[in-house]
Amino acid sequence: MAAKKHSTISILTGVLSLMMCWFFWIPVYGIIITVFTMALSVTAIITGRKFIKLSKQKAEVCHRAQMQNARYGLVLGFIGIFMSVICFIAALLFTLYYHLLT
């Protein structure tokens, strides 16, 4: 049961991090959202790696589809970290620009 949970959490947090990082354009809140998406990406990476480590120890417990979900979650986590850093920089710029206008 724990293996399936790690696999599912990995892919869900990876997808959520990519979906939410595009709200960087909101002044001030965009910074908070991008930090949250970074945390989701790190969670996807950690749970994906835990599942891969578990599957190497107990290959009979893990199914092929769960292994694919964990790998997809791991890749989505790395992409999410990259996109979150870019969006964080953009959120800082948007916030500074917004404050200069007011």
Buried (B, 14 or more C-beta within 10 A) or exposed (E): EEBBEBBBBBBBBBBBBBEBBEBBBBBEEBBEBBEBBBEBBBBBBBBBBBBBEBBEEEEEEBEEEBBEBBBBBBBBBBBBBEBBBEBBEBBBEBBEEBEEEE
